[in-house]
Amino acid sequence: MKYTPLKRSTWCQRQLLRVISLFLMPALLQAQEVSDHQYSSEAIQAGLAIYSRECALCHGPQGDLVSGINLRLGQFRTASSDEDLRQVISNGAAQGQMP
């Protein structure tokens, strides 16, 4: 197949678009993830009070004392969805280590 200048230009444009997409997609996904949750100042303060009272003793003030878990960064061992996370918080961890 012989490439003409028009075909070569179109091919280059497609390849460039693919490369750009590889770099932009993670940033776009992260921006979407961050903007999914908007909380009022009152809700944040209430959550902080509950965390300080119920969770900070084991998880630490920054949420990173338990090996393999970083609550601030959303890194959990067993919760793969919001519902899973709600279950773990409400009922404790499967291994019985969390009250």
C-alpha positions in Angstrom: 0.0 0.0 0.0 1.4 3.3 -1.0 1.2 6.2 1.4 0.2 9.6 0.0 0.9 12.8 1.9 -2.8 12.9 2.9 -2.8 9.3 4.2 0.5 9.8 6.1 -0.8 13.0 7.7 -4.0 11.3 8.8 -2.1 8.4 10.2 0.2 10.7 12.1 -2.7 12.7 13.5 -4.3 9.5 14.8 -1.1 8.3 16.4 -0.6 11.7 18.0 -4.1 11.7 19.3 -3.6 8.2 20.8 -0.4 9.3 22.6 -2.0 12.5 23.9 -5.0 10.5 25.2 -2.7 8.2 27.1 -1.4 11.1 29.1 -4.7 13.1 29.5 -7.0 10.2 30.5 -5.6 9.7 34.0 -5.8 13.4 34.7 -9.4 13.6 33.5 -10.4 10.5 35.5 -8.8 11.9 38.7 -10.5 15.3 38.1 -13.8 13.5 37.8 -13.2 11.4 40.9 -12.3 14.5 43.0 -15.3 16.5 41.9 -17.8 13.6 42.6 -18.1 14.5 46.3 -18.9 17.9 47.6 -19.3 18.2 51.3 -20.4 21.2 53.5 -18.1 22.5 56.1 -20.5 21.2 58.8 -20.5 17.7 57.3 -16.7 17.7 57.2 -16.5 18.8 60.9 -19.0 16.1 61.9 -17.0 13.4 60.1 -13.8 14.6 61.7 -15.4 14.4 65.2 -16.7 10.9 64.5 -13.3 9.8 63.1 -11.4 11.3 66.0 -13.7 9.6 68.5 -14.1 6.2 66.8 -11.3 5.6 64.4 -8.2 7.6 65.1 -7.0 5.5 68.0 -6.2 2.6 65.7 -6.0 4.3 62.2 -4.1 7.4 63.4 -4.9 11.0 63.0 -3.9 10.9 59.3 -5.5 7.5 58.6 -2.3 5.7 57.7 -1.2 3.7 60.8 -2.7 0.4 59.7 -0.4 -1.5 57.3 -1.9 -1.7 53.7 -4.5 1.0 54.4 -4.4 4.7 53.9 -7.9 6.2 54.5 -6.9 9.6 53.4 -5.9 8.3 50.0 -8.8 5.8 49.7 -6.6 2.7 49.9 -8.5 -0.1 51.6 -7.9 -3.8 52.0 -11.4 -5.3 51.6 -13.7 -2.5 50.4 -13.9 -2.3 46.6 -17.0 -0.2 46.5 -18.8 2.4 48.6 -21.2 -0.3 49.8 -18.3 -2.6 50.8 -16.8 0.3 52.7 -20.1 1.1 54.4 -20.4 -2.6 55.5 -16.8 -2.6 56.9 -17.4 0.6 58.8 -20.8 -0.6 60.1 -20.0 -4.2 60.9 -16.2 -4.4 61.3 -13.5 -6.1 59.2 -13.9 -9.7 58.1 -11.0 -10.8 60.3 -12.7 -9.2 63.3 -9.9 -6.8 64.0 -12.0 -3.7 63.5 -14.8 -3.1 66.0 
